[in-house]
Amino acid sequence: AGFLMGAASGFFWTNRYLLALYNTNDNSRNYFFGLESFFFSITSIGVPLIIGAFISQIDGKEVFGFLFNINTSYCVVTMAAVVITVIACMTLWKGKFENPKETNFLYFRFNILWKKMLWLAALKGMVQGFLVTAPAILVLKLVGDEGALGLIQGVSGALTAVLVYVLGRMARPQDRLKIFVGGLIVFFVGTLFNGILFSATGVILFVLCKVIFQPLFDLAYFPIMMRTIDAVAKIENRNEYAYILSHEFGLFLGRAFGLLLFIFLAYCVSQDFALKYALVIVAGLVMIGMLALFYSRQDKGRVYIAVIHYVGDVVGDEITRAFGRTKFFVKSKTMRGERTEMAVEVFCDDKDMTFAERVRAIEGVEDVTLIQYNGEYHG
């Protein structure tokens, strides 16, 4: 069952990322993931409450001549989950989605930009590996009253859902790094509370910080990931699915390292030491690693990939004229319905970026995304 759940999860998330990538652009992704986090937080609070109420009320009662107990109640809940999954699959089946091109999707050498993204994925996976197990162990060991903690977590989760929705609605692409750093700081502070206090109060404060951190982190992380895929797919002329697949490998390696670190500290030092300081170590490593990756400088050569989305046949010619004397090469054009995505390699310095404003001012241009890279290419 565990193997099938893991396989199903892998298939779900890789294809779900691809659907989101194809059906959003850089300007709409903050709102998309903010809205998604809002509904995810609300349902993650509401659904357990509904299921718990159903099981507690139906246990021991007879319905249509059938006596319900705990086991049969869980069977009903499982069947309801299967029915909802089938309905979701039927809805997707009716949708008009574009399939990726049937090309090679397994690569081991990537542009330096995607290598940085894989390091980010590994750091994110390391956090996920701990957050799957550590909170439950801490609650059982130090809190005991799961009900009170669940109530606090539910209320804080609902408030965070509203906050993430508002941020997703208002935040611009350039605000993502601020949200990203803010989420990391909240998580690090939570691990310090747990490590220093190591009590029921410390666990409650840590869980509250965790509930706030996760949606904030995802709100910034996934648009950054998809913006990077937009750019490197044009640079290397590869299928977007190749990057999503390698991203899952990065997450897996991070999760494995995080879990192995916890097991090593628990067995070689003590379980209490692992519960106290492993989270602090991981949070510190993630903060240092992610900030180093974000703020590391590129080579002095100024080469950009401009990803431009526009509508209209004439607009493409106007865009090429808007570059003026700036050296550029059109690397690809992708047409999805009436919408066209143009990827242009641009050579310029930071003082001569006026072409971006000229392109953005053209009627029919939806957005312009500039990604700097050092020209390194691995075919």
KOLKOLRO-575915 format. One record per residue (C-alpha): residue in three letters; y, x, z. Coordinates in steps of 0.25 Angstrom, whole numbers, plus 2048, in hexadecimal, padded with zeros to 3 digits. Layout:
REM KOLKOLRO-575915
+--------+-----+-----+-----+
: residu :   y :   x :   z :
+--------+-----+-----+-----+
:    ALA :   Y :   X :   Z :
...
+--------+-----+-----+-----+
END
This chain:
REM KOLKOLRO-575915
+--------+-----+-----+-----+
: residu :   y :   x :   z :
+--------+-----+-----+-----+
:    ALA : 800 : 800 : 800 :
:    GLY : 80A : 80B : 804 :
:    PHE : 807 : 812 : 7F6 :
:    LEU : 809 : 805 : 7EE :
:    MET : 816 : 803 : 7F6 :
:    GLY : 81B : 811 : 7F3 :
:    ALA : 818 : 810 : 7E4 :
:    ALA : 81E : 802 : 7E3 :
:    SER : 82B : 808 : 7EA :
:    GLY : 82B : 813 : 7E0 :
:    PHE : 82A : 80A : 7D4 :
:    PHE : 835 : 801 : 7DA :
:    TRP : 83F : 80B : 7DE :
:    THR : 83F : 813 : 7D1 :
:    ASN : 840 : 807 : 7C8 :
:    ARG : 84A : 800 : 7D1 :
:    TYR : 853 : 80C : 7D0 :
:    LEU : 852 : 80C : 7C1 :
:    LEU : 856 : 7FE : 7C0 :
:    ALA : 862 : 800 : 7C9 :
:    LEU : 865 : 80C : 7C0 :
:    TYR : 865 : 805 : 7B3 :
:    ASN : 86C : 7F8 : 7B8 :
:    THR : 878 : 7FF : 7C0 :
:    ASN : 882 : 809 : 7BD :
:    ASP : 88A : 813 : 7C6 :
:    ASN : 895 : 809 : 7C9 :
:    SER : 88C : 7FE : 7CD :
:    ARG : 881 : 805 : 7D5 :
:    ASN : 889 : 806 : 7E2 :
:    TYR : 88A : 7F7 : 7E2 :
:    PHE : 87B : 7F5 : 7DD :
:    PHE : 876 : 7FE : 7E8 :
:    GLY : 87F : 7F8 : 7F3 :
:    LEU : 87B : 7EA : 7EF :
:    GLU : 86C : 7EE : 7EF :
:    SER : 86E : 7F5 : 7FD :
:    PHE : 874 : 7E8 : 802 :
:    PHE : 868 : 7DF : 7FE :
:    PHE : 85E : 7EA : 802 :
:    SER : 864 : 7EB : 810 :
:    ILE : 865 : 7DC : 812 :
:    THR : 857 : 7D9 : 80D :
:    SER : 852 : 7E5 : 816 :
:    ILE : 857 : 7DD : 822 :
:    GLY : 855 : 7CF : 81D :
:    VAL : 847 : 7D0 : 818 :
:    PRO : 840 : 7D6 : 824 :
:    LEU : 847 : 7CB : 82D :
:    ILE : 842 : 7C0 : 824 :
:    ILE : 834 : 7C6 : 824 :
:    GLY : 834 : 7C8 : 833 :
:    ALA : 839 : 7BA : 835 :
:    PHE : 82E : 7B4 : 82B :
:    ILE : 823 : 7BC : 832 :
:    SER : 827 : 7B8 : 840 :
:    GLN : 828 : 7A9 : 83D :
:    ILE : 81C : 7A8 : 834 :
:    ASP : 812 : 7B0 : 83D :
:    GLY : 808 : 7A6 : 843 :
:    LYS : 80C : 79A : 83C :
:    GLU : 804 : 792 : 832 :
:    VAL : 80A : 78F : 824 :
:    PHE : 803 : 785 : 81B :
:    GLY : 7F6 : 787 : 823 :
:    PHE : 7F7 : 796 : 822 :
:    LEU : 7F9 : 79E : 830 :
:    PHE : 803 : 7AA : 82F :
:    ASN : 802 : 7B6 : 837 :
:    ILE : 809 : 7C4 : 836 :
:    ASN : 7FF : 7C9 : 82B :
:    THR : 801 : 7BD : 822 :
:    SER : 810 : 7BD : 824 :
:    TYR : 811 : 7CB : 81F :
:    CYS : 808 : 7C7 : 813 :
:    VAL : 812 : 7BC : 80F :
:    VAL : 81D : 7C6 : 810 :
:    THR : 816 : 7D0 : 807 :
:    MET : 813 : 7C5 : 7FD :
:    ALA : 822 : 7C1 : 7FD :
:    ALA : 826 : 7CF : 7FB :
:    VAL : 81C : 7D0 : 7EF :
:    VAL : 822 : 7C3 : 7E9 :
:    ILE : 830 : 7C8 : 7EA :
:    THR : 82C : 7D5 : 7E4 :
:    VAL : 826 : 7CD : 7D8 :
:    ILE : 833 : 7C5 : 7D6 :
:    ALA : 83B : 7D2 : 7D6 :
:    CYS : 832 : 7D8 : 7CB :
:    MET : 833 : 7CB : 7C3 :
:    THR : 842 : 7CC : 7C4 :
:    LEU : 842 : 7DA : 7BF :
:    TRP : 838 : 7D7 : 7B4 :
:    LYS : 842 : 7CD : 7AF :
:    GLY : 84E : 7D7 : 7AF :
:    LYS : 853 : 7DE : 7A3 :
:    PHE : 852 : 7EC : 7A7 :
:    GLU : 851 : 7F9 : 79F :
:    ASN : 845 : 801 : 7A0 :
:    PRO : 846 : 810 : 7A0 :
:    LYS : 842 : 818 : 794 :
:    GLU : 834 : 81D : 794 :
:    THR : 836 : 82C : 795 :
:    ASN : 832 : 837 : 79F :
:    PHE : 836 : 834 : 7AD :
:    LEU : 830 : 83F : 7B5 :
:    TYR : 839 : 84C : 7B6 :
:    PHE : 83A : 857 : 7BF :
:    ARG : 846 : 85E : 7BB :
:    PHE : 854 : 857 : 7BC :
:    ASN : 863 : 85A : 7BA :
:    ILE : 869 : 85F : 7C7 :
:    LEU : 870 : 852 : 7C9 :
:    TRP : 863 : 84B : 7CB :
:    LYS : 85D : 856 : 7D3 :
:    LYS : 868 : 853 : 7DD :
:    MET : 864 : 845 : 7DD :
:    LEU : 856 : 848 : 7E0 :
:    TRP : 85A : 850 : 7EC :
:    LEU : 862 : 844 : 7F0 :
:    ALA : 856 : 83B : 7EE :
:    ALA : 84D : 844 : 7F7 :
:    LEU : 858 : 844 : 802 :
:    LYS : 858 : 835 : 801 :
:    GLY : 849 : 834 : 801 :
:    MET : 849 : 83D : 80E :
:    VAL : 851 : 833 : 815 :
:    GLN : 849 : 827 : 810 :
:    GLY : 83C : 82E : 815 :
:    PHE : 842 : 82E : 823 :
:    LEU : 848 : 821 : 823 :
:    VAL : 83B : 81A : 81F :
:    THR : 834 : 81F : 82C :
:    ALA : 83E : 825 : 837 :
:    PRO : 845 : 818 : 83A :
:    ALA : 838 : 810 : 83D :
:    ILE : 833 : 81C : 846 :
:    LEU : 840 : 81D : 84D :
:    VAL : 841 : 80E : 850 :
:    LEU : 832 : 80D : 855 :
:    LYS : 834 : 81A : 85E :
:    LEU : 842 : 817 : 864 :
:    VAL : 847 : 809 : 862 :
:    GLY : 83A : 800 : 863 :
:    ASP : 842 : 7F3 : 861 :
:    GLU : 841 : 7F2 : 852 :
:    GLY : 847 : 7E4 : 852 :
:    ALA : 855 : 7E9 : 858 :
:    LEU : 856 : 7F5 : 84E :
:    GLY : 852 : 7EB : 843 :
:    LEU : 85D : 7E2 : 846 :
:    ILE : 868 : 7EE : 847 :
:    GLN : 862 : 7F3 : 83A :
:    GLY : 863 : 7E6 : 833 :
:    VAL : 872 : 7E3 : 837 :
:    SER : 876 : 7F1 : 833 :
:    GLY : 86E : 7F0 : 826 :
:    ALA : 876 : 7E3 : 823 :
:    LEU : 883 : 7E9 : 826 :
:    THR : 87F : 7F6 : 81D :
:    ALA : 87B : 7ED : 812 :
:    VAL : 889 : 7E7 : 811 :
:    LEU : 88F : 7F4 : 812 :
:    VAL : 887 : 7FA : 807 :
:    TYR : 88A : 7EE : 7FE :
:    VAL : 899 : 7EF : 800 :
:    LEU : 898 : 7FE : 7FD :
:    GLY : 890 : 7FC : 7F1 :
:    ARG : 89A : 7F2 : 7EC :
:    MET : 8A6 : 7FB : 7EF :
:    ALA : 8A1 : 809 : 7EE :
:    ARG : 8A4 : 811 : 7E1 :
:    PRO : 89A : 81B : 7DB :
:    GLN : 8A3 : 826 : 7E1 :
:    ASP : 8A1 : 820 : 7EF :
:    ARG : 892 : 823 : 7EF :
:    LEU : 893 : 831 : 7F5 :
:    LYS : 89B : 82B : 801 :
:    ILE : 891 : 820 : 804 :
:    PHE : 886 : 82A : 802 :
:    VAL : 88C : 834 : 80C :
:    GLY : 88F : 828 : 816 :
:    GLY : 881 : 823 : 816 :
:    LEU : 87C : 832 : 819 :
:    ILE : 885 : 833 : 824 :
:    VAL : 881 : 826 : 82A :
:    PHE : 872 : 82A : 829 :
:    PHE : 874 : 838 : 82F :
:    VAL : 87C : 832 : 83B :
:    GLY : 870 : 828 : 83D :
:    THR : 866 : 834 : 83E :
:    LEU : 86F : 83B : 848 :
:    PHE : 86F : 82E : 851 :
:    ASN : 860 : 82E : 850 :
:    GLY : 85E : 83D : 852 :
:    ILE : 868 : 83E : 85E :
:    LEU : 865 : 831 : 865 :
:    PHE : 857 : 82F : 862 :
:    SER : 856 : 822 : 869 :
:    ALA : 856 : 813 : 865 :
:    THR : 865 : 814 : 864 :
:    GLY : 864 : 820 : 85A :
:    VAL : 85A : 819 : 852 :
:    ILE : 862 : 80C : 851 :
:    LEU : 86E : 814 : 84C :
:    PHE : 866 : 81C : 842 :
:    VAL : 860 : 80F : 83C :
:    LEU : 86E : 809 : 83B :
:    CYS : 873 : 816 : 834 :
:    LYS : 866 : 815 : 82B :
:    VAL : 869 : 807 : 827 :
:    ILE : 877 : 80B : 823 :
:    PHE : 873 : 818 : 81C :
:    GLN : 868 : 813 : 813 :
:    PRO : 870 : 809 : 80A :
:    LEU : 87D : 811 : 80A :
:    PHE : 874 : 81D : 805 :
:    ASP : 86D : 815 : 7FA :
:    LEU : 87B : 80F : 7F6 :
:    ALA : 880 : 81D : 7F2 :
:    TYR : 873 : 824 : 7EF :
:    PHE : 86D : 81B : 7E4 :
:    PRO : 87A : 81A : 7DB :
:    ILE : 87B : 829 : 7DC :
:    MET : 86C : 82A : 7D8 :
:    MET : 86E : 821 : 7CC :
:    ARG : 87B : 827 : 7C8 :
:    THR : 874 : 835 : 7C8 :
:    ILE : 868 : 82F : 7BF :
:    ASP : 873 : 829 : 7B5 :
:    ALA : 878 : 837 : 7B3 :
:    VAL : 86C : 840 : 7B3 :
:    ALA : 864 : 836 : 7AA :
:    LYS : 86F : 839 : 7A0 :
:    ILE : 86F : 848 : 7A2 :
:    GLU : 860 : 84A : 7A1 :
:    ASN : 85E : 83E : 797 :
:    ARG : 852 : 839 : 7A0 :
:    ASN : 84D : 82B : 7A4 :
:    GLU : 854 : 826 : 7B1 :
:    TYR : 846 : 823 : 7B7 :
:    ALA : 843 : 832 : 7B7 :
:    TYR : 84E : 834 : 7C2 :
:    ILE : 84A : 828 : 7CA :
:    LEU : 83C : 82D : 7CA :
:    SER : 840 : 83B : 7CF :
:    HIS : 849 : 834 : 7D9 :
:    GLU : 83D : 82D : 7DF :
:    PHE : 836 : 83B : 7E0 :
:    GLY : 843 : 841 : 7E7 :
:    LEU : 843 : 835 : 7F1 :
:    PHE : 834 : 837 : 7F4 :
:    LEU : 835 : 846 : 7F7 :
:    GLY : 841 : 843 : 800 :
:    ARG : 838 : 838 : 808 :
:    ALA : 82C : 842 : 809 :
:    PHE : 835 : 84D : 80E :
:    GLY : 83B : 844 : 818 :
:    LEU : 82E : 83F : 81E :
:    LEU : 828 : 84C : 81E :
:    LEU : 834 : 852 : 826 :
:    PHE : 832 : 847 : 830 :
:    ILE : 823 : 849 : 831 :
:    PHE : 825 : 858 : 833 :
:    LEU : 830 : 857 : 83E :
:    ALA : 827 : 84C : 845 :
:    TYR : 81B : 855 : 845 :
:    CYS : 821 : 863 : 846 :
:    VAL : 82B : 85F : 851 :
:    SER : 82A : 851 : 856 :
:    GLN : 82B : 842 : 852 :
:    ASP : 838 : 841 : 85A :
:    PHE : 83E : 84D : 854 :
:    ALA : 83B : 847 : 846 :
:    LEU : 841 : 839 : 849 :
:    LYS : 84D : 840 : 84F :
:    TYR : 851 : 84B : 846 :
:    ALA : 84A : 849 : 839 :
:    LEU : 853 : 83E : 835 :
:    VAL : 85F : 846 : 838 :
:    ILE : 859 : 852 : 830 :
:    VAL : 857 : 849 : 824 :
:    ALA : 865 : 843 : 825 :
:    GLY : 86B : 850 : 826 :
:    LEU : 863 : 856 : 81A :
:    VAL : 867 : 849 : 812 :
:    MET : 876 : 84A : 815 :
:    ILE : 876 : 859 : 812 :
:    GLY : 86E : 858 : 805 :
:    MET : 875 : 84C : 7FF :
:    LEU : 883 : 851 : 802 :
:    ALA : 87F : 85F : 7FC :
:    LEU : 87A : 858 : 7F0 :
:    PHE : 886 : 84F : 7EE :
:    TYR : 890 : 85A : 7F0 :
:    SER : 88A : 865 : 7E9 :
:    ARG : 892 : 86A : 7DE :
:    GLN : 88E : 86B : 7D0 :
:    ASP : 88F : 877 : 7C6 :
:    LYS : 89D : 879 : 7C1 :
:    GLY : 89A : 873 : 7B3 :
:    ARG : 89F : 865 : 7B2 :
:    VAL : 895 : 85D : 7AB :
:    TYR : 895 : 84E : 7AD :
:    ILE : 88C : 843 : 7A8 :
:    ALA : 895 : 836 : 7A6 :
:    VAL : 88C : 829 : 7A7 :
:    ILE : 895 : 81E : 7A1 :
:    HIS : 891 : 80F : 7A0 :
:    TYR : 898 : 807 : 796 :
:    VAL : 897 : 7FA : 78E :
:    GLY : 89B : 7F9 : 77F :
:    ASP : 898 : 800 : 773 :
:    VAL : 8A6 : 806 : 770 :
:    VAL : 8A7 : 80B : 77F :
:    GLY : 89E : 817 : 77C :
:    ASP : 8A7 : 81D : 772 :
:    GLU : 8B3 : 81B : 77B :
:    ILE : 8AC : 822 : 786 :
:    THR : 8A9 : 82E : 77D :
:    ARG : 8B8 : 82F : 778 :
:    ALA : 8BC : 82E : 787 :
:    PHE : 8B6 : 83C : 78A :
:    GLY : 8C1 : 842 : 781 :
:    ARG : 8C0 : 851 : 781 :
:    THR : 8B6 : 852 : 78C :
:    LYS : 8A9 : 858 : 788 :
:    PHE : 89E : 84E : 788 :
:    PHE : 890 : 84A : 783 :
:    VAL : 88A : 83C : 782 :
:    LYS : 87C : 83D : 788 :
:    SER : 877 : 82F : 787 :
:    LYS : 87A : 821 : 786 :
:    THR : 872 : 816 : 78C :
:    MET : 874 : 807 : 788 :
:    ARG : 86F : 7FC : 791 :
:    GLY : 873 : 7EF : 78C :
:    GLU : 882 : 7EF : 789 :
:    ARG : 884 : 7FA : 793 :
:    THR : 884 : 809 : 78F :
:    GLU : 882 : 815 : 797 :
:    MET : 888 : 822 : 791 :
:    ALA : 885 : 830 : 797 :
:    VAL : 88E : 83B : 793 :
:    GLU : 88E : 84A : 797 :
:    VAL : 89C : 84E : 79A :
:    PHE : 8A2 : 85D : 79C :
:    CYS : 8AF : 85E : 7A3 :
:    ASP : 8B5 : 862 : 7B0 :
:    ASP : 8B9 : 85A : 7BC :
:    LYS : 8C8 : 85A : 7B8 :
:    ASP : 8C5 : 853 : 7AB :
:    MET : 8BE : 846 : 7AE :
:    THR : 8C8 : 83D : 7A7 :
:    PHE : 8BE : 839 : 79D :
:    ALA : 8B6 : 831 : 7A8 :
:    GLU : 8C3 : 829 : 7AA :
:    ARG : 8C5 : 827 : 79C :
:    VAL : 8B6 : 822 : 79A :
:    ARG : 8B7 : 819 : 7A6 :
:    ALA : 8C4 : 812 : 7A1 :
:    ILE : 8BD : 80E : 794 :
:    GLU : 8BA : 7FF : 793 :
:    GLY : 8AB : 7FC : 794 :
:    VAL : 8A8 : 809 : 79C :
:    GLU : 8A1 : 804 : 7A9 :
:    ASP : 8A0 : 811 : 7B1 :
:    VAL : 8A0 : 820 : 7AF :
:    THR : 898 : 829 : 7B8 :
:    LEU : 89A : 838 : 7B8 :
:    ILE : 88F : 841 : 7BD :
:    GLN : 891 : 850 : 7BD :
:    TYR : 885 : 85A : 7BB :
:    ASN : 883 : 868 : 7B8 :
:    GLY : 87D : 867 : 7AA :
:    GLU : 86F : 86B : 7AF :
:    TYR : 865 : 864 : 7A7 :
:    HIS : 856 : 864 : 7A8 :
:    GLY : 84F : 85E : 79C :
+--------+-----+-----+-----+
END
